[in-house]
Amino acid sequence: MWAPGLARSLRLCAALTLRSPARALSRNRPEGKVLEAVGVFEALKQQGKYETGQLFLHSVFGYRGIVLFPWHARLYDRDVASCSSDSKTESSGNQGSKEVKGKTHTYYQVLIDTRDCPHISQRSQTEAVTFLANHDDSRALYAIPGLDYVSHEDILPYSSSDRIPIQHELFERFLSYDPAKALPFVARDTLRAWQEKNHPWLELSDVHRETTENIRVTVIPFYMGMREAQNSHVYWWRYCIRLENLGTEVVQLRERHWRIFSLSGTLETVRGRGVVGREPVLSKEQPAFQYSSHVSLQAPSGHMWGSYRFERANRSLLDVRIPPFSLERERSVSRGQKVLSLTSAYHPSPWRAIKMTRPPLLGTVGRAPPAGTWGWLATSRKILPGTLVGNGGGAVK
């Protein structure tokens, strides 16, 4: 890191892979590409939060992005024995033998520069933020590409003189340029309206973290809403998972093992190879992998926990715990309230069709969707059929 207030010139290629602001890993730079100056690093914020319009690099995945707005989450870190007495804490309601206190932590809703998406797609899903569609099909999903949640410590802030420093179809609809401001990119009314309308399904409230032998697993669950199917209520959650190798030994994810308990009384076990069709390698050069998946229950609450099995270079196996977390229906979400709306706050031209390398797989505890179920992906105004999102037996990824 650099001394506070010391700005450093930033020279990066389109594929950004940073582990510190002082260096870009040239081994990841495409052959023959010329480094391009995109901005100037700024001092990290040790206190307070970053504001709307802050440009940044992701310290782990290396993409360029811009902050839309912050979320204040409760971080339940099972690696921390106890929190300081002056911290805001709250007991976790998770299953498990030891009590975990939640500490307030800041995350940010951000836009990802689409130029960087192809270079991070093998390590982080860029269509990971999904929502239930606003119609009767209980399995329909919206996917908003290039929308992410970033922890405060993963933000490497920088400034740019470019009027459009981030390429994303929502950038100019959500932000305007005002050179008189300290942060020249300010929120439009459309961003504030969109945040307010979709707050229940965007809000990040709980984060769960646990480390086993230098492999850290972070889980963020989101309640997505309720749908009626075959005369019963089905409650949906999305959960985002980040796997990170904090050590120097190369490991590869081989298997997953989930236990899913529903308030209705069912307990389901799910085992399978890899996650979302991949078996990622976590190394010193590429230490992290991030993905999201979905689960549904026929009850308004439940719990999930489990483990990942990794293989070391010497072929020995390592079982890594997934921190237990609650699936809760947020009280602020009214039963009849409609889900995500992209059109009420603004009326953009239709986005191009979204093609996902590996679509999210849907599963229902107690009743899995039929094999070959066709789901939906959405543009800003259209709902486009054509992405297979259900596979019957593979309920939870």
One Martini backbone bead per residue (centre of mass of N, CA, C, O) as a GRO file, in nm:
protein
  397
    1MET     BB    1   0.103   0.032   0.007
    2TRP     BB    2   0.033   0.368   0.051
    3ALA     BB    3   0.059   0.669   0.141
    4PRO     BB    4  -0.128   0.903   0.241
    5GLY     BB    5  -0.194   1.105  -0.051
    6LEU     BB    6  -0.051   0.917  -0.257
    7ALA     BB    7  -0.023   0.942  -0.592
    8ARG     BB    8  -0.073   0.710  -0.864
    9SER     BB    9  -0.010   0.602  -1.151
   10LEU     BB   10  -0.234   0.442  -1.391
   11ARG     BB   11  -0.147   0.128  -1.555
   12LEU     BB   12  -0.371  -0.045  -1.777
   13CYS     BB   13  -0.533  -0.297  -1.893
   14ALA     BB   14  -0.825  -0.446  -1.961
   15ALA     BB   15  -0.691  -0.669  -1.787
   16LEU     BB   16  -0.744  -0.678  -1.447
   17THR     BB   17  -0.479  -0.781  -1.199
   18LEU     BB   18  -0.490  -0.715  -0.857
   19ARG     BB   19  -0.316  -0.705  -0.527
   20SER     BB   20  -0.206  -0.410  -0.567
   21PRO     BB   21  -0.160  -0.068  -0.638
   22ALA     BB   22   0.158  -0.106  -0.733
   23ARG     BB   23   0.055  -0.361  -0.918
   24ALA     BB   24   0.060  -0.536  -1.221
   25LEU     BB   25  -0.003  -0.842  -1.373
   26SER     BB   26   0.165  -0.912  -1.660
   27ARG     BB   27   0.088  -1.217  -1.706
   28ASN     BB   28  -0.225  -1.117  -1.779
   29ARG     BB   29  -0.133  -0.983  -2.030
   30PRO     BB   30  -0.190  -0.949  -2.336
   31GLU     BB   31  -0.041  -1.001  -2.613
   32GLY     BB   32   0.048  -0.679  -2.746
   33LYS     BB   33  -0.051  -0.499  -2.526
   34VAL     BB   34  -0.119  -0.170  -2.431
   35LEU     BB   35  -0.088   0.032  -2.189
   36GLU     BB   36  -0.341   0.222  -2.011
   37ALA     BB   37  -0.436   0.526  -1.909
   38VAL     BB   38  -0.706   0.581  -1.645
   39GLY     BB   39  -0.556   0.706  -1.378
   40VAL     BB   40  -0.559   0.798  -1.020
   41PHE     BB   41  -0.468   0.727  -0.728
   42GLU     BB   42  -0.606   0.697  -0.404
   43ALA     BB   43  -0.672   0.713  -0.092
   44LEU     BB   44  -0.760   0.530   0.152
   45LYS     BB   45  -1.039   0.449   0.356
   46GLN     BB   46  -1.031   0.412   0.701
   47GLN     BB   47  -1.268   0.613   0.722
   48GLY     BB   48  -1.561   0.560   0.637
   49LYS     BB   49  -1.709   0.621   0.313
   50TYR     BB   50  -1.798   0.573   0.001
   51GLU     BB   51  -1.926   0.740  -0.268
   52THR     BB   52  -2.109   0.830  -0.504
   53GLY     BB   53  -1.886   0.795  -0.791
   54GLN     BB   54  -1.666   0.602  -0.716
   55LEU     BB   55  -1.377   0.501  -0.831
   56PHE     BB   56  -1.249   0.157  -0.901
   57LEU     BB   57  -1.065  -0.121  -0.789
   58HIS     BB   58  -1.046  -0.455  -0.762
   59SER     BB   59  -0.828  -0.623  -0.549
   60VAL     BB   60  -0.898  -0.921  -0.670
   61PHE     BB   61  -1.039  -0.896  -0.977
   62GLY     BB   62  -0.956  -0.601  -1.126
   63TYR     BB   63  -1.190  -0.430  -1.183
   64ARG     BB   64  -1.378  -0.179  -1.303
   65GLY     BB   65  -1.560   0.079  -1.111
   66ILE     BB   66  -1.875   0.202  -0.953
   67VAL     BB   67  -2.040   0.368  -0.712
   68LEU     BB   68  -2.376   0.383  -0.603
   69PHE     BB   69  -2.412   0.241  -0.305
   70PRO     BB   70  -2.452   0.167   0.025
   71TRP     BB   71  -2.413  -0.100   0.270
   72HIS     BB   72  -2.523  -0.226   0.593
   73ALA     BB   73  -2.381  -0.496   0.740
   74ARG     BB   74  -2.372  -0.820   0.893
   75LEU     BB   75  -2.079  -0.963   1.025
   76TYR     BB   76  -2.015  -1.319   1.044
   77ASP     BB   77  -1.717  -1.416   1.207
   78ARG     BB   78  -1.580  -1.734   1.288
   79ASP     BB   79  -1.271  -1.629   1.336
   80VAL     BB   80  -1.397  -1.457   1.563
   81ALA     BB   81  -1.435  -1.482   1.895
   82SER     BB   82  -1.462  -1.159   1.946
   83CYS     BB   83  -1.595  -0.854   2.004
   84SER     BB   84  -1.585  -0.549   2.067
   85SER     BB   85  -1.758  -0.357   2.299
   86ASP     BB   86  -1.790  -0.099   2.080
   87SER     BB   87  -1.948  -0.272   1.894
   88LYS     BB   88  -2.181  -0.357   1.671
   89THR     BB   89  -2.392  -0.620   1.786
   90GLU     BB   90  -2.515  -0.957   1.682
   91SER     BB   91  -2.674  -1.239   1.700
   92SER     BB   92  -2.668  -1.536   1.553
   93GLY     BB   93  -2.920  -1.768   1.409
   94ASN     BB   94  -2.741  -1.998   1.362
   95GLN     BB   95  -2.616  -2.282   1.314
   96GLY     BB   96  -2.424  -2.402   1.588
   97SER     BB   97  -2.189  -2.418   1.859
   98LYS     BB   98  -2.116  -2.115   1.812
   99GLU     BB   99  -2.117  -1.795   1.890
  100VAL     BB  100  -2.203  -1.513   1.679
  101LYS     BB  101  -2.104  -1.192   1.601
  102GLY     BB  102  -2.226  -0.895   1.465
  103LYS     BB  103  -2.064  -0.669   1.241
  104THR     BB  104  -2.038  -0.375   1.107
  105HIS     BB  105  -2.046  -0.349   0.742
  106THR     BB  106  -1.926  -0.232   0.430
  107TYR     BB  107  -2.101  -0.213   0.127
  108TYR     BB  108  -2.131  -0.216  -0.243
  109GLN     BB  109  -2.298  -0.090  -0.509
  110VAL     BB  110  -2.201  -0.186  -0.845
  111LEU     BB  111  -2.033  -0.119  -1.145
  112ILE     BB  112  -1.914  -0.290  -1.426
  113ASP     BB  113  -1.686  -0.297  -1.660
  114THR     BB  114  -1.739  -0.448  -1.966
  115ARG     BB  115  -1.434  -0.474  -2.055
  116ASP     BB  116  -1.370  -0.679  -1.799
  117CYS     BB  117  -1.557  -0.932  -1.806
  118PRO     BB  118  -1.394  -1.142  -1.983
  119HIS     BB  119  -1.146  -1.148  -1.759
  120ILE     BB  120  -1.350  -1.256  -1.502
  121SER     BB  121  -1.547  -1.504  -1.576
  122GLN     BB  122  -1.361  -1.739  -1.435
  123ARG     BB  123  -1.396  -1.588  -1.124
  124SER     BB  124  -1.665  -1.407  -1.192
  125GLN     BB  125  -1.985  -1.333  -1.194
  126THR     BB  126  -2.163  -1.089  -1.409
  127GLU     BB  127  -2.472  -1.240  -1.351
  128ALA     BB  128  -2.540  -1.265  -1.023
  129VAL     BB  129  -2.782  -1.063  -1.029
  130THR     BB  130  -3.102  -1.168  -0.924
  131PHE     BB  131  -3.461  -1.191  -1.010
  132LEU     BB  132  -3.780  -1.195  -0.991
  133ALA     BB  133  -4.023  -1.190  -1.190
  134ASN     BB  134  -4.319  -0.986  -1.305
  135HIS     BB  135  -4.475  -1.277  -1.291
  136ASP     BB  136  -4.624  -1.601  -1.274
  137ASP     BB  137  -4.355  -1.732  -1.313
  138SER     BB  138  -4.176  -1.895  -1.058
  139ARG     BB  139  -3.892  -1.935  -1.253
  140ALA     BB  140  -3.838  -1.647  -1.312
  141LEU     BB  141  -3.562  -1.433  -1.431
  142TYR     BB  142  -3.344  -1.178  -1.354
  143ALA     BB  143  -3.055  -1.030  -1.519
  144ILE     BB  144  -2.788  -0.814  -1.414
  145PRO     BB  145  -2.533  -0.697  -1.567
  146GLY     BB  146  -2.268  -0.561  -1.388
  147LEU     BB  147  -2.362  -0.636  -1.086
  148ASP     BB  148  -2.233  -0.560  -0.754
  149TYR     BB  149  -2.064  -0.662  -0.448
  150VAL     BB  150  -1.850  -0.460  -0.226
  151SER     BB  151  -1.608  -0.441  -0.016
  152HIS     BB  152  -1.430  -0.201   0.136
  153GLU     BB  153  -1.140  -0.353   0.115
  154ASP     BB  154  -1.177  -0.384  -0.220
  155ILE     BB  155  -1.119  -0.081  -0.250
  156LEU     BB  156  -0.953   0.109  -0.521
  157PRO     BB  157  -0.914   0.426  -0.553
  158TYR     BB  158  -0.996   0.655  -0.831
  159SER     BB  159  -0.922   0.891  -1.086
  160SER     BB  160  -1.082   1.078  -1.365
  161SER     BB  161  -1.113   1.275  -1.675
  162ASP     BB  162  -1.328   1.103  -1.775
  163ARG     BB  163  -1.667   1.120  -1.854
  164ILE     BB  164  -1.650   0.791  -1.940
  165PRO     BB  165  -1.494   0.548  -1.751
  166ILE     BB  166  -1.756   0.363  -1.769
  167GLN     BB  167  -1.878   0.068  -1.923
  168HIS     BB  168  -2.235   0.099  -1.910
  169GLU     BB  169  -2.577   0.106  -1.964
  170LEU     BB  170  -2.627   0.258  -1.667
  171PHE     BB  171  -2.442   0.500  -1.625
  172GLU     BB  172  -2.610   0.746  -1.767
  173ARG     BB  173  -2.881   0.678  -1.605
  174PHE     BB  174  -2.748   0.711  -1.301
  175LEU     BB  175  -2.526   0.925  -1.408
  176SER     BB  176  -2.367   1.242  -1.379
  177TYR     BB  177  -2.183   1.525  -1.495
  178ASP     BB  178  -1.982   1.727  -1.245
  179PRO     BB  179  -1.697   1.922  -1.229
  180ALA     BB  180  -1.763   2.079  -0.949
  181LYS     BB  181  -1.721   1.819  -0.814
  182ALA     BB  182  -1.531   1.608  -0.638
  183LEU     BB  183  -1.742   1.408  -0.750
  184PRO     BB  184  -1.844   1.411  -1.086
  185PHE     BB  185  -2.038   1.163  -1.012
  186VAL     BB  186  -2.388   1.180  -1.002
  187ALA     BB  187  -2.695   1.123  -0.897
  188ARG     BB  188  -2.980   1.037  -1.026
  189ASP     BB  189  -3.314   0.999  -0.996
  190THR     BB  190  -3.315   0.708  -1.112
  191LEU     BB  191  -3.139   0.582  -0.892
  192ARG     BB  192  -3.311   0.651  -0.644
  193ALA     BB  193  -3.570   0.512  -0.747
  194TRP     BB  194  -3.452   0.229  -0.786
  195GLN     BB  195  -3.359   0.183  -0.496
  196GLU     BB  196  -3.633   0.224  -0.354
  197LYS     BB  197  -3.805   0.011  -0.511
  198ASN     BB  198  -3.561  -0.235  -0.474
  199HIS     BB  199  -3.459  -0.266  -0.180
  200PRO     BB  200  -3.552  -0.557  -0.076
  201TRP     BB  201  -3.362  -0.708  -0.319
  202LEU     BB  202  -3.079  -0.551  -0.277
  203GLU     BB  203  -3.031  -0.585   0.010
  204LEU     BB  204  -2.765  -0.607   0.236
  205SER     BB  205  -2.739  -0.775   0.563
  206ASP     BB  206  -2.578  -1.060   0.551
  207VAL     BB  207  -2.254  -1.198   0.656
  208HIS     BB  208  -2.057  -1.500   0.603
  209ARG     BB  209  -1.757  -1.635   0.779
  210GLU     BB  210  -1.497  -1.889   0.698
  211THR     BB  211  -1.193  -2.069   0.802
  212THR     BB  212  -0.998  -2.338   0.636
  213GLU     BB  213  -0.686  -2.370   0.592
  214ASN     BB  214  -0.685  -2.083   0.414
  215ILE     BB  215  -0.998  -2.120   0.343
  216ARG     BB  216  -1.233  -1.884   0.242
  217VAL     BB  217  -1.583  -1.840   0.328
  218THR     BB  218  -1.837  -1.642   0.165
  219VAL     BB  219  -2.177  -1.545   0.260
  220ILE     BB  220  -2.469  -1.408   0.069
  221PRO     BB  221  -2.794  -1.355   0.142
  222PHE     BB  222  -3.113  -1.338  -0.051
  223TYR     BB  223  -3.423  -1.218  -0.072
  224MET     BB  224  -3.674  -1.255  -0.349
  225GLY     BB  225  -3.946  -1.411  -0.277
  226MET     BB  226  -4.289  -1.498  -0.362
  227ARG     BB  227  -4.461  -1.792  -0.485
  228GLU     BB  228  -4.716  -1.955  -0.658
  229ALA     BB  229  -4.739  -2.326  -0.650
  230GLN     BB  230  -4.952  -2.562  -0.649
  231ASN     BB  231  -5.102  -2.439  -0.389
  232SER     BB  232  -4.824  -2.299  -0.302
  233HIS     BB  233  -4.553  -2.169  -0.130
  234VAL     BB  234  -4.259  -2.004  -0.270
  235TYR     BB  235  -3.933  -1.944  -0.149
  236TRP     BB  236  -3.669  -1.713  -0.240
  237TRP     BB  237  -3.306  -1.746  -0.285
  238ARG     BB  238  -2.999  -1.581  -0.287
  239TYR     BB  239  -2.644  -1.682  -0.317
  240CYS     BB  240  -2.323  -1.562  -0.237
  241ILE     BB  241  -1.989  -1.689  -0.323
  242ARG     BB  242  -1.659  -1.684  -0.169
  243LEU     BB  243  -1.344  -1.809  -0.267
  244GLU     BB  244  -1.033  -1.810  -0.064
  245ASN     BB  245  -0.680  -1.803  -0.088
  246LEU     BB  246  -0.449  -1.729   0.184
  247GLY     BB  247  -0.229  -1.893   0.065
  248THR     BB  248   0.024  -2.089  -0.132
  249GLU     BB  249  -0.145  -2.331  -0.188
  250VAL     BB  250  -0.268  -2.529  -0.428
  251VAL     BB  251  -0.620  -2.552  -0.513
  252GLN     BB  252  -0.911  -2.772  -0.583
  253LEU     BB  253  -1.232  -2.793  -0.659
  254ARG     BB  254  -1.457  -3.087  -0.636
  255GLU     BB  255  -1.679  -3.057  -0.396
  256ARG     BB  256  -2.016  -3.063  -0.265
  257HIS     BB  257  -2.196  -3.002   0.062
  258TRP     BB  258  -2.539  -2.993   0.148
  259ARG     BB  259  -2.755  -2.846   0.402
  260ILE     BB  260  -3.125  -2.829   0.416
  261PHE     BB  261  -3.342  -2.639   0.619
  262SER     BB  262  -3.688  -2.642   0.691
  263LEU     BB  263  -3.963  -2.525   0.863
  264SER     BB  264  -4.139  -2.774   0.754
  265GLY     BB  265  -3.909  -3.028   0.823
  266THR     BB  266  -3.694  -3.039   0.611
  267LEU     BB  267  -3.401  -3.245   0.508
  268GLU     BB  268  -3.137  -3.174   0.279
  269THR     BB  269  -2.910  -3.340   0.056
  270VAL     BB  270  -2.623  -3.211  -0.132
  271ARG     BB  271  -2.434  -3.352  -0.401
  272GLY     BB  272  -2.128  -3.260  -0.594
  273ARG     BB  273  -1.964  -3.132  -0.856
  274GLY     BB  274  -1.862  -2.863  -0.779
  275VAL     BB  275  -1.956  -2.541  -0.930
  276VAL     BB  276  -2.136  -2.429  -1.180
  277GLY     BB  277  -1.956  -2.643  -1.361
  278ARG     BB  278  -1.700  -2.609  -1.170
  279GLU     BB  279  -1.323  -2.641  -1.088
  280PRO     BB  280  -1.157  -2.436  -0.922
  281VAL     BB  281  -0.849  -2.266  -0.903
  282LEU     BB  282  -0.643  -2.183  -0.617
  283SER     BB  283  -0.405  -1.924  -0.621
  284LYS     BB  284  -0.181  -1.675  -0.594
  285GLU     BB  285  -0.272  -1.540  -0.868
  286GLN     BB  286  -0.579  -1.689  -0.828
  287PRO     BB  287  -0.749  -1.685  -0.520
  288ALA     BB  288  -1.046  -1.643  -0.650
  289PHE     BB  289  -1.405  -1.731  -0.624
  290GLN     BB  290  -1.728  -1.635  -0.774
  291TYR     BB  291  -2.076  -1.707  -0.689
  292SER     BB  292  -2.420  -1.800  -0.775
  293SER     BB  293  -2.738  -1.901  -0.631
  294HIS     BB  294  -3.034  -2.111  -0.565
  295VAL     BB  295  -3.324  -2.125  -0.339
  296SER     BB  296  -3.616  -2.317  -0.230
  297LEU     BB  297  -3.905  -2.292  -0.018
  298GLN     BB  298  -4.202  -2.415   0.175
  299ALA     BB  299  -4.090  -2.173   0.356
  300PRO     BB  300  -3.995  -1.865   0.526
  301SER     BB  301  -3.763  -2.062   0.648
  302GLY     BB  302  -3.403  -2.139   0.718
  303HIS     BB  303  -3.110  -2.354   0.654
  304MET     BB  304  -2.751  -2.346   0.577
  305TRP     BB  305  -2.492  -2.597   0.513
  306GLY     BB  306  -2.134  -2.716   0.489
  307SER     BB  307  -1.906  -2.829   0.217
  308TYR     BB  308  -1.579  -2.835   0.074
  309ARG     BB  309  -1.378  -3.013  -0.164
  310PHE     BB  310  -1.030  -3.025  -0.176
  311GLU     BB  311  -0.732  -3.032  -0.384
  312ARG     BB  312  -0.414  -3.096  -0.374
  313ALA     BB  313  -0.113  -3.137  -0.530
  314ASN     BB  314  -0.078  -3.428  -0.359
  315ARG     BB  315  -0.399  -3.536  -0.351
  316SER     BB  316  -0.504  -3.429  -0.112
  317LEU     BB  317  -0.770  -3.362   0.118
  318LEU     BB  318  -1.009  -3.082   0.178
  319ASP     BB  319  -1.232  -2.971   0.425
  320VAL     BB  320  -1.460  -2.697   0.388
  321ARG     BB  321  -1.637  -2.477   0.553
  322ILE     BB  322  -1.970  -2.369   0.562
  323PRO     BB  323  -2.130  -2.124   0.681
  324PRO     BB  324  -2.392  -2.081   0.860
  325PHE     BB  325  -2.728  -1.987   0.736
  326SER     BB  326  -2.998  -1.787   0.692
  327LEU     BB  327  -3.343  -1.813   0.579
  328GLU     BB  328  -3.514  -1.506   0.537
  329ARG     BB  329  -3.806  -1.324   0.561
  330GLU     BB  330  -3.857  -1.015   0.510
  331ARG     BB  331  -4.062  -0.789   0.674
  332SER     BB  332  -4.056  -0.550   0.451
  333VAL     BB  333  -4.200  -0.763   0.271
  334SER     BB  334  -4.471  -0.773   0.108
  335ARG     BB  335  -4.675  -1.014  -0.016
  336GLY     BB  336  -4.791  -0.828  -0.277
  337GLN     BB  337  -4.530  -0.736  -0.378
  338LYS     BB  338  -4.343  -0.638  -0.624
  339VAL     BB  339  -4.084  -0.684  -0.816
  340LEU     BB  340  -3.856  -0.595  -1.007
  341SER     BB  341  -3.794  -0.268  -1.153
  342LEU     BB  342  -3.675  -0.112  -1.471
  343THR     BB  343  -3.912   0.097  -1.592
  344SER     BB  344  -4.025   0.320  -1.391
  345ALA     BB  345  -3.760   0.514  -1.380
  346TYR     BB  346  -3.707   0.424  -1.684
  347HIS     BB  347  -3.666   0.436  -2.069
  348PRO     BB  348  -3.488   0.237  -2.223
  349SER     BB  349  -3.339   0.075  -2.433
  350PRO     BB  350  -3.287  -0.224  -2.519
  351TRP     BB  351  -3.110  -0.467  -2.438
  352ARG     BB  352  -2.910  -0.696  -2.492
  353ALA     BB  353  -2.873  -1.007  -2.496
  354ILE     BB  354  -2.824  -1.256  -2.258
  355LYS     BB  355  -2.522  -1.452  -2.218
  356MET     BB  356  -2.463  -1.736  -2.030
  357THR     BB  357  -2.227  -1.957  -1.961
  358ARG     BB  358  -2.365  -2.022  -1.664
  359PRO     BB  359  -2.649  -2.078  -1.543
  360PRO     BB  360  -2.859  -2.067  -1.301
  361LEU     BB  361  -2.960  -2.302  -1.062
  362LEU     BB  362  -3.258  -2.445  -0.969
  363GLY     BB  363  -3.413  -2.508  -0.640
  364THR     BB  364  -3.633  -2.729  -0.445
  365VAL     BB  365  -3.724  -2.787  -0.138
  366GLY     BB  366  -3.922  -3.083  -0.179
  367ARG     BB  367  -3.935  -2.945  -0.491
  368ALA     BB  368  -3.825  -2.991  -0.789
  369PRO     BB  369  -3.775  -2.898  -1.084
  370PRO     BB  370  -3.812  -2.988  -1.382
  371ALA     BB  371  -3.655  -3.115  -1.624
  372GLY     BB  372  -3.594  -2.860  -1.855
  373THR     BB  373  -3.653  -2.595  -1.746
  374TRP     BB  374  -3.760  -2.281  -1.860
  375GLY     BB  375  -3.633  -1.975  -1.847
  376TRP     BB  376  -3.545  -1.626  -1.779
  377LEU     BB  377  -3.428  -1.337  -1.939
  378ALA     BB  378  -3.343  -0.987  -1.909
  379THR     BB  379  -3.404  -0.685  -2.003
  380SER     BB  380  -3.516  -0.376  -1.947
  381ARG     BB  381  -3.807  -0.465  -2.111
  382LYS     BB  382  -3.739  -0.754  -2.171
  383ILE     BB  383  -3.827  -1.103  -2.204
  384LEU     BB  384  -3.603  -1.369  -2.252
  385PRO     BB  385  -3.593  -1.656  -2.391
  386GLY     BB  386  -3.340  -1.942  -2.356
  387THR     BB  387  -3.260  -2.034  -2.051
  388LEU     BB  388  -3.135  -2.287  -1.872
  389VAL     BB  389  -3.233  -2.318  -1.506
  390GLY     BB  390  -3.314  -2.626  -1.494
  391ASN     BB  391  -3.217  -2.981  -1.349
  392GLY     BB  392  -3.358  -3.096  -1.097
  393GLY     BB  393  -3.127  -3.259  -0.922
  394GLY     BB  394  -2.947  -2.982  -0.919
  395ALA     BB  395  -3.028  -2.772  -0.684
  396VAL     BB  396  -2.742  -2.697  -0.543
  397LYS     BB  397  -2.438  -2.479  -0.598
   0.00000   0.00000   0.00000
